[in-house]
Amino acid sequence: MSGVWVFRNGVVRLVENPTSGAAAAASGKRKALLHTPSGEVVTSYTSLERKLAALGWERYYAGGGDGGMLQYHKRTSVDLISLPKDFAHFGSVHMYDIVIKNRDAFRVIDA
């Protein structure tokens, strides 16, 4: 993952280097989420939800309009994991969010 971190209007985001992203896509380098205790690569939301539930994460159903997102929370923290409903849009940003909130259970790897 290469790029520049940009801080604008109180929000920090990573602007990826377009040439690096194109080169990675051409070479087939994609990221994958690895569940370290089992050594299993997460390939669906069903398997991810099972692993998150084992760590104490629960599906969070907020109001009526969910905006196309799946959300998970832990009763013991204020953390919230937000993921796109379509697994095809599950990207490295979402993977790193899960890793940061579950340091010993997940890792991002090159697929």
GUPALO-215643 format. One record per atom (N, C-alpha, C): residue number from 1; chain; atom name; x, y, z. Coordinates in steps of 0.05 Angstrom, whole numbers, plus 5000, padded with zeros to 4 digits. Each point is the difference from the previous one (the first is absolute). Layout:
num|chaine|atome|px|py|pz
NUM|A|CA|X|Y|Z
...
***
This chain:
num|chaine|atome|px|py|pz
1|A|N|5017|4977|5000
1|A|CA|4983|5023|5000
1|A|C|5018|5024|5000
2|A|N|4998|5017|4979
2|A|CA|5016|5024|4999
2|A|C|4981|5023|4995
3|A|N|5009|5024|5008
3|A|CA|4984|5023|4996
3|A|C|5008|5022|5019
4|A|N|4982|5019|5003
4|A|CA|5005|5023|5018
4|A|C|4976|5003|5019
5|A|N|5006|5004|5026
5|A|CA|4979|5005|5019
5|A|C|4993|5030|4998
6|A|N|4975|5006|4997
6|A|CA|4991|5027|4997
6|A|C|4981|5007|5023
7|A|N|5005|5022|5014
7|A|CA|4983|5010|5021
7|A|C|4985|5024|4990
8|A|N|4973|4997|4998
8|A|CA|4984|5022|4990
8|A|C|4974|5001|5015
9|A|N|4992|5023|5010
9|A|CA|4975|5004|5015
9|A|C|4997|4981|5023
10|A|N|5022|4995|5015
10|A|CA|4999|4982|5023
10|A|C|4999|4971|4994
11|A|N|5004|4992|4974
11|A|CA|4999|4972|4993
11|A|C|5026|4992|4986
12|A|N|5011|4977|5009
12|A|CA|5024|4990|4988
12|A|C|4993|4977|4981
13|A|N|5010|5000|4976
13|A|CA|4995|4979|4981
13|A|C|5025|4994|4984
14|A|N|5001|4976|4989
14|A|CA|5023|4992|4984
14|A|C|4993|5004|4970
15|A|N|5015|5016|4986
15|A|CA|4997|5003|4972
15|A|C|5021|4982|4987
16|A|N|4991|4978|4988
16|A|CA|5018|4981|4989
16|A|C|5013|5010|4974
17|A|N|5025|4992|4996
17|A|CA|5014|5007|4976
17|A|C|4988|4985|4976
18|A|N|4989|5015|4980
18|A|CA|4987|4986|4978
18|A|C|5018|4982|4984
19|A|N|5025|5007|4996
19|A|CA|5017|4982|4985
19|A|C|5006|4975|5016
20|A|N|5003|5002|5026
20|A|CA|5006|4977|5016
20|A|C|4975|4982|5001
21|A|N|4976|5012|5002
21|A|CA|4976|4984|5000
21|A|C|4995|4985|4973
22|A|N|5007|5014|4978
22|A|CA|4996|4987|4974
22|A|C|5020|4978|4997
23|A|N|5025|5004|5009
23|A|CA|5020|4979|4998
23|A|C|4992|4976|5017
24|A|N|4989|5005|5024
24|A|CA|4992|4978|5018
24|A|C|4977|4985|4987
25|A|N|4981|5014|4988
25|A|CA|4977|4987|4987
25|A|C|5009|4983|4976
26|A|N|5020|5011|4985
26|A|CA|5009|4985|4977
26|A|C|5016|4975|5007
27|A|N|5014|5001|5023
27|A|CA|5015|4977|5008
27|A|C|4984|4981|5017
28|A|N|4975|5007|5006
28|A|CA|4982|4983|5015
28|A|C|5004|5001|5030
29|A|N|5015|5020|5010
29|A|CA|5004|5002|5028
29|A|C|4976|5013|5013
30|A|N|4986|4984|5016
30|A|CA|4977|5010|5015
30|A|C|5005|4993|5029
31|A|N|4985|5013|5017
31|A|CA|5003|4995|5029
31|A|C|4979|4980|5008
32|A|N|5006|4985|5021
32|A|CA|4981|4981|5011
32|A|C|5001|5001|5031
33|A|N|4979|4994|5013
33|A|CA|4998|5000|5029
33|A|C|5005|4972|5010
34|A|N|5020|4997|5017
34|A|CA|5008|4974|5010
34|A|C|4992|4998|5030
35|A|N|4985|4979|5007
35|A|CA|4993|4995|5028
35|A|C|5024|4984|5011
36|A|N|5017|5013|5016
36|A|CA|5025|4988|5009
36|A|C|4997|4975|5017
37|A|N|4981|4998|5019
37|A|CA|4998|4976|5016
37|A|C|4995|4975|4983
38|A|N|4984|5002|4979
38|A|CA|4993|4977|4984
38|A|C|5017|4998|4974
39|A|N|5013|5022|4993
39|A|CA|5015|5001|4975
39|A|C|4982|5001|4975
40|A|N|4975|5006|5004
40|A|CA|4980|5001|4978
40|A|C|4997|5028|4989
41|A|N|4999|5002|4974
41|A|CA|4995|5025|4986
41|A|C|4970|5004|4999
42|A|N|4991|5024|5008
42|A|CA|4972|5007|5000
42|A|C|4990|5004|4971
43|A|N|4980|4984|4992
43|A|CA|4991|5001|4972
43|A|C|4970|5007|4998
44|A|N|4987|5004|5023
44|A|CA|4972|5008|5000
44|A|C|4993|5013|5026
45|A|N|4978|5015|4999
45|A|CA|4990|5012|5025
45|A|C|4990|4979|5020
46|A|N|4991|4978|4990
46|A|CA|4991|4979|5019
46|A|C|5023|4990|5017
47|A|N|5023|4995|4988
47|A|CA|5023|4991|5016
47|A|C|5011|5022|5018
48|A|N|5000|5025|4989
48|A|CA|5009|5023|5016
48|A|C|4982|5004|5024
49|A|N|4974|4999|4996
49|A|CA|4981|5004|5022
49|A|C|5004|4979|5022
50|A|N|5005|4975|4993
50|A|CA|5005|4979|5020
50|A|C|5025|5007|5016
51|A|N|5021|5009|4987
51|A|CA|5025|5006|5013
51|A|C|4997|5024|5018
52|A|N|4986|5020|4990
52|A|CA|4995|5024|5017
52|A|C|4983|4994|5024
53|A|N|4980|4983|4996
53|A|CA|4982|4992|5023
53|A|C|5016|4986|5021
54|A|N|5019|4983|4992
54|A|CA|5017|4986|5020
54|A|C|5017|5019|5016
55|A|N|5005|5024|4989
55|A|CA|5016|5020|5013
55|A|C|4983|5020|5016
56|A|N|4974|4995|5000
56|A|CA|4982|5018|5016
56|A|C|4986|5022|4984
57|A|N|5004|5000|4973
57|A|CA|4987|5020|4983
57|A|C|4971|4991|4994
58|A|N|4982|5019|5000
58|A|CA|4972|4994|4994
58|A|C|4991|5017|4977
59|A|N|4981|4990|4984
59|A|CA|4989|5016|4978
59|A|C|4984|5022|5012
60|A|N|5004|5024|4989
60|A|CA|4987|5024|5010
60|A|C|4979|5009|4980
61|A|N|4975|5000|5008
61|A|CA|4978|5008|4983
61|A|C|4991|5028|5010
62|A|N|5006|5021|4984
62|A|CA|4993|5027|5008
62|A|C|4978|5011|4982
63|A|N|4978|5007|5013
63|A|CA|4978|5014|4985
63|A|C|4991|4986|4975
64|A|N|4988|5015|4982
64|A|CA|4989|4988|4975
64|A|C|5020|5001|4977
65|A|N|5012|5023|4995
65|A|CA|5017|5003|4977
65|A|C|5029|4994|5007
66|A|N|5010|4978|4990
66|A|CA|5027|4991|5007
66|A|C|5021|5010|4980
67|A|N|4991|5012|4978
67|A|CA|5019|5010|4980
67|A|C|5017|4980|4987
68|A|N|4991|4975|4998
68|A|CA|5015|4979|4987
68|A|C|5024|4991|5015
69|A|N|5000|5002|5026
69|A|CA|5022|4992|5017
69|A|C|4992|4978|5020
70|A|N|5019|4983|5006
70|A|CA|4998|4981|5022
70|A|C|5017|5011|5023
71|A|N|4989|5000|5024
71|A|CA|5015|5011|5023
71|A|C|5001|4980|5022
72|A|N|5023|5000|5014
72|A|CA|5004|4983|5023
72|A|C|5011|5016|5023
73|A|N|4991|4993|5025
73|A|CA|5010|5014|5023
73|A|C|5006|4980|5022
74|A|N|5015|5009|5020
74|A|CA|5007|4985|5023
74|A|C|4988|5014|5024
75|A|N|4987|4984|5017
75|A|CA|4988|5012|5024
75|A|C|5021|5012|5019
76|A|N|5024|4990|4999
76|A|CA|5021|5009|5018
76|A|C|5017|5023|4989
77|A|N|4993|5011|4977
77|A|CA|5015|5022|4989
77|A|C|4981|5019|4984
78|A|N|5012|5022|4992
78|A|CA|4984|5019|4983
78|A|C|5006|4996|4971
79|A|N|5016|4980|4993
79|A|CA|5008|4995|4972
79|A|C|4976|4990|4984
80|A|N|5001|5008|4975
80|A|CA|4980|4992|4980
80|A|C|5014|4992|4975
81|A|N|4993|4977|4989
81|A|CA|5012|4992|4974
81|A|C|4978|5003|4979
82|A|N|5005|5016|4979
82|A|CA|4981|5004|4979
82|A|C|5011|4988|4974
83|A|N|4983|4984|4987
83|A|CA|5009|4986|4976
83|A|C|4979|5003|4978
84|A|N|5007|5001|4975
84|A|CA|4980|5001|4979
84|A|C|4984|4974|4999
85|A|N|4974|5002|4993
85|A|CA|4984|4976|4999
85|A|C|5009|4980|4980
86|A|N|5011|5009|4978
86|A|CA|5009|4983|4978
86|A|C|5030|4992|5006
87|A|N|5005|4975|5003
87|A|CA|5028|4990|5006
87|A|C|5019|5008|4978
88|A|N|4990|5003|4976
88|A|CA|5017|5008|4977
88|A|C|5013|5028|5005
89|A|N|4988|5016|5017
89|A|CA|5010|5027|5006
89|A|C|5016|5000|5026
90|A|N|5005|4977|5012
90|A|CA|5015|4998|5024
90|A|C|5029|5003|4993
91|A|N|5012|5023|5008
91|A|CA|5027|5006|4991
91|A|C|5020|5002|5023
92|A|N|5024|5008|4993
92|A|CA|5022|5001|5020
92|A|C|4994|5019|5023
93|A|N|4986|5022|4995
93|A|CA|4994|5019|5021
93|A|C|4983|4986|5021
94|A|N|4980|4984|4991
94|A|CA|4983|4985|5019
94|A|C|5016|4979|5015
95|A|N|5019|4987|4985
95|A|CA|5016|4979|5013
95|A|C|5018|5012|5022
96|A|N|5012|5022|4994
96|A|CA|5018|5013|5020
96|A|C|4983|5009|5024
97|A|N|4976|5009|4996
97|A|CA|4982|5008|5022
97|A|C|4996|4976|5018
98|A|N|4995|4977|4989
98|A|CA|4995|4976|5016
98|A|C|5026|4992|5015
99|A|N|5023|5002|4986
99|A|CA|5025|4993|5012
99|A|C|5007|5018|5024
100|A|N|4996|5026|4997
100|A|CA|5006|5019|5022
100|A|C|4982|4994|5024
101|A|N|4976|4992|4996
101|A|CA|4982|4995|5023
101|A|C|5002|4972|5011
102|A|N|5014|4983|4986
102|A|CA|5004|4972|5009
102|A|C|5029|4991|4993
103|A|N|5019|5013|5013
103|A|CA|5028|4997|4992
103|A|C|5011|4971|5001
104|A|N|4991|4984|5019
104|A|CA|5010|4973|5003
104|A|C|4986|4980|4983
105|A|N|4978|5008|4987
105|A|CA|4983|4980|4986
105|A|C|5001|5002|4970
106|A|N|5008|5023|4989
106|A|CA|5000|5003|4971
106|A|C|5025|5013|4990
107|A|N|5006|4996|4975
107|A|CA|5023|5012|4986
107|A|C|4993|5004|4971
108|A|N|5010|5021|4988
108|A|CA|4996|5005|4971
108|A|C|5024|4989|4986
109|A|N|4995|4984|4979
109|A|CA|5022|4988|4985
109|A|C|4996|5006|4970
110|A|N|5021|4995|4984
110|A|CA|4998|5002|4971
110|A|C|4987|4974|4991
111|A|N|4979|5002|4984
111|A|CA|4987|4976|4990
111|A|C|5013|4989|4975
***
